[in-house]
Amino acid sequence: MILQVKQLVIAERLHITDWSIPQAQFIGVIGTNGAGKSTLLSAVAGLVPVAANVVRLNNRDLTQLSDQQRRQLIRYLPQFASVNAAVSVQQVLQQGLVNLHLTVSVAEAIERVSREFDLVPLLSRPITQLSGGEQRRVQVARACLGDAELLVFDEPGSGLDIGHQLELMDHLKARSQTGQLVLAALHDLALAAQYCDQLLLLHQGRVVAFGPPNEVLTTENLAETFAVTATWLCTDDGVALLAQRLHKS
């Protein structure tokens, strides 16, 4: 079992009794604002104190790991991440490699991730001079440096245009197919349905459903959690969601 979460209780924010992921895949965490998505990701990443043996990664109790050990195993990107100093994109990426054990040289690691996330033309530019979407791509790339077993992203596509959103989802999907477990909070349900292997639907801190997108994004679940009804347009190339609010009686 790769990831196990048992009796994860954080007062008034989260109550998950038993949730597990058996193999590397792309997992989307969905739900309304305040559903507990960010809290769950923070707990898995080790940023929220939890009881021993509540969160385990490949049979290792994450509460027993040092910060250095956790850094090798888990890379985490919060919903809001910024660099205020006028350092270059290359320097930002280099800072992301501090204390990481690499199987390649620093130069090669930066070159790989820069090509993957279309950052080569930006490497010499100060990050403070980039657009919000460009800065987000730098932050995502930085979080993907190294050989972590688990990638945890809170709204990784925030601020990205549609082309770079799709490119990002392609990269995250590819990483899950090569052995990394990718756990990402997502608001775009159509992208989540198109790319994720499984979805975890949270509502008021509890698990409503976990499974393949077509089993989670049902009429009943969407009505209960989002108070919407949806029409799905499905083709061989992807899906789109046309949503309407349910009128309160």
C-alpha positions in Angstrom: 0.0 0.0 0.0 1.6 3.3 -1.0 -0.5 5.8 1.0 -2.6 5.1 4.0 -4.6 7.6 6.0 -6.4 6.3 9.1 -8.3 8.2 11.8 -7.1 11.6 10.6 -9.1 14.0 12.7 -8.4 17.7 12.8 -10.9 19.6 14.8 -13.7 21.2 12.8 -11.7 20.8 9.5 -11.2 17.1 8.7 -12.4 13.6 9.7 -11.1 10.8 7.6 -11.5 7.3 9.1 -9.8 5.1 6.5 -8.5 6.0 3.0 -5.7 4.3 1.1 -4.1 4.3 -2.3 -2.5 1.0 -3.4 -0.3 2.1 -6.2 1.2 5.1 -8.0 -1.4 7.1 -9.8 -2.9 10.5 -10.3 -5.4 11.3 -7.5 -7.5 14.5 -7.7 -8.9 15.9 -4.4 -12.1 17.8 -5.1 -14.8 19.6 -3.1 -16.2 23.0 -2.3 -14.2 25.8 -0.7 -13.7 24.8 2.9 -14.3 21.1 2.3 -10.9 20.2 3.8 -8.8 19.7 0.7 -5.9 21.9 1.7 -6.0 20.6 5.2 -5.7 17.0 4.0 -2.8 17.9 1.7 -1.0 19.7 4.5 -1.4 16.8 6.8 -0.1 14.3 4.2 2.9 16.6 3.5 3.7 16.7 7.3 2.9 20.3 7.8 0.0 19.7 10.2 0.7 17.8 13.4 -1.1 14.5 13.5 -1.0 11.4 15.7 1.5 8.6 15.1 0.7 6.1 12.4 -2.2 8.2 11.0 -0.4 8.9 7.7 1.9 6.3 6.3 3.8 6.3 3.0 5.1 3.0 1.8 4.7 1.6 5.3 6.7 4.5 6.9 5.1 6.5 9.6 5.5 10.1 8.4 5.4 11.5 11.9 8.6 9.6 12.6 10.6 11.1 9.7 13.0 14.0 10.0 12.5 17.1 7.9 15.3 15.9 5.7 13.9 12.5 5.2 10.4 13.9 4.4 11.9 16.3 1.9 13.4 13.4 -0.1 10.1 11.5 -0.1 7.5 14.2 -0.5 7.5 17.4 -2.5 4.7 19.9 -1.6 3.4 23.0 -3.4 0.9 25.1 -1.5 -1.9 27.0 -3.2 -0.1 30.3 -2.7 3.6 30.3 -3.2 5.7 33.3 -4.1 9.3 34.6 -4.2 9.6 38.3 -3.4 13.4 38.6 -4.0 14.5 39.7 -7.4 16.5 36.5 -8.1 16.6 34.7 -11.4 14.4 31.7 -12.3 17.5 29.6 -12.4 18.4 30.6 -8.9 14.9 29.8 -7.7 15.2 26.3 -9.1 18.7 25.9 -7.6 17.3 26.8 -4.2 14.8 24.0 -4.6 17.7 21.5 -4.9 19.2 22.3 -1.5 19.7 19.2 0.6 18.1 17.0 -2.1 19.9 13.7 -3.0 20.0 13.6 -6.8 20.8 10.8 -9.3 22.0 13.4 -11.8 24.0 16.6 -11.7 22.4 19.9 -10.5 22.8 21.3 -14.0 21.1 18.3 -15.6 18.2 18.3 -13.1 17.5 22.0 -13.8 17.8 21.5 -17.5 15.3 18.6 -17.5 12.7 20.4 -15.4 13.1 23.6 -17.4 12.4 21.8 -20.6 9.5 19.9 -19.1 7.8 23.1 -18.0 8.8 25.4 -20.8 11.0 27.6 -18.7 14.2 27.7 -20.7 13.5 31.2 -22.2 12.8 32.4 -18.6 15.9 31.1 -16.7 17.9 34.3 -16.7 14.9 36.6 -15.9 14.1 37.8 -12.4 11.1 35.9 -11.1 9.6 39.1 -9.8 9.3 40.3 -13.5 7.3 37.3 -14.6 3.5 37.1 -14.8 1.5 35.3 -12.2 1.1 32.3 -14.4 4.8 32.1 -15.3 5.7 32.3 -11.6 3.3 29.4 -10.9 5.0 27.3 -13.6 8.4 28.0 -11.9 7.0 26.9 -8.6 5.5 23.7 -10.0 8.8 22.9 -11.7 10.7 23.5 -8.5 8.4 21.1 -6.6 9.0 18.5 -9.3 12.8 18.5 -8.8 14.3 15.3 -7.4 12.9 11.8 -7.2 10.2 12.1 -4.6 7.8 9.2 -4.2 4.9 11.5 -3.5 4.0 14.9 -5.2 1.4 16.9 -3.3 0.0 20.0 -5.1 -2.7 22.4 -3.9 -4.3 23.9 -7.1 -1.2 23.5 -9.3 -2.8 25.1 -12.3 -3.9 28.3 -10.5 -3.2 31.3 -12.7 -2.2 29.2 -15.7 -3.8 29.8 -19.2 -5.6 26.8 -20.7 -2.7 25.7 -22.8 -0.3 25.5 -19.9 -3.0 23.9 -17.7 -3.3 21.1 -20.2 0.5 20.8 -20.4 0.8 20.7 -16.7 -1.8 18.0 -16.4 0.0 16.0 -19.1 3.2 16.2 -17.1 1.6 15.2 -13.8 -0.2 12.3 -15.5 3.1 11.2 -17.1 4.9 11.3 -13.7 2.2 9.1 -12.1 2.6 6.6 -14.9 6.4 6.4 -14.2 6.0 5.5 -10.5 5.3 8.8 -8.6 2.1 9.1 -6.6 0.5 12.5 -7.5 -2.0 14.0 -5.2 -3.5 17.3 -6.3 -6.4 19.5 -5.1 -8.3 20.6 -8.2 -11.3 22.9 -8.8 -11.8 22.2 -12.5 -13.9 19.1 -12.5 -13.7 18.6 -16.2 -9.9 18.5 -16.1 -10.1 16.2 -13.0 -12.4 13.8 -14.9 -10.2 13.8 -18.0 -6.8 13.3 -16.3 -7.2 11.7 -12.8 -7.2 8.0 -12.3 -9.3 8.4 -9.1 -11.0 11.3 -7.3 -11.5 11.9 -3.6 -14.6 14.0 -3.0 -14.6 15.8 0.3 -17.5 17.6 1.9 -17.4 19.4 5.3 -14.2 17.5 6.1 -15.5 14.0 5.3 -15.1 11.6 2.4 -18.2 11.5 0.3 -16.8 9.3 -2.4 -13.5 7.9 -3.7 -13.1 6.1 -7.0 -12.9 6.5 -10.8 -14.2 9.9 -12.0 -17.4 8.5 -13.5 -18.3 6.9 -10.2 -17.6 10.0 -8.1 -19.0 12.8 -10.3 -22.5 11.5 -10.2 -25.6 13.6 -10.3 -26.3 12.8 -6.7 -22.8 13.7 -5.5 -22.7 16.9 -7.4 -26.0 18.0 -6.0 -25.1 17.1 -2.5 -21.7 18.7 -2.4 -21.7 21.5 -5.0 -25.5 22.2 -5.2 -25.3 22.0 -9.0 -26.6 19.8 -11.7 -24.3 19.0 -14.6 -24.4 17.9 -18.2 -21.2 16.2 -19.4 -20.0 16.5 -23.0 -17.7 13.6 -23.7 -15.5 13.0 -26.8 -12.4 10.9 -27.5 -10.3 14.0 -26.8 -11.7 15.0 -23.4 -14.7 16.1 -21.4 -16.5 19.3 -20.6 -18.9 20.1 -17.9 -21.9 22.4 -18.3 -23.1 23.2 -14.8 -26.2 24.9 -13.4 -26.9 25.9 -9.8 -29.7 24.1 -8.0 -32.3 26.5 -6.7 -32.7 26.4 -3.0 -36.2 25.6 -1.8 
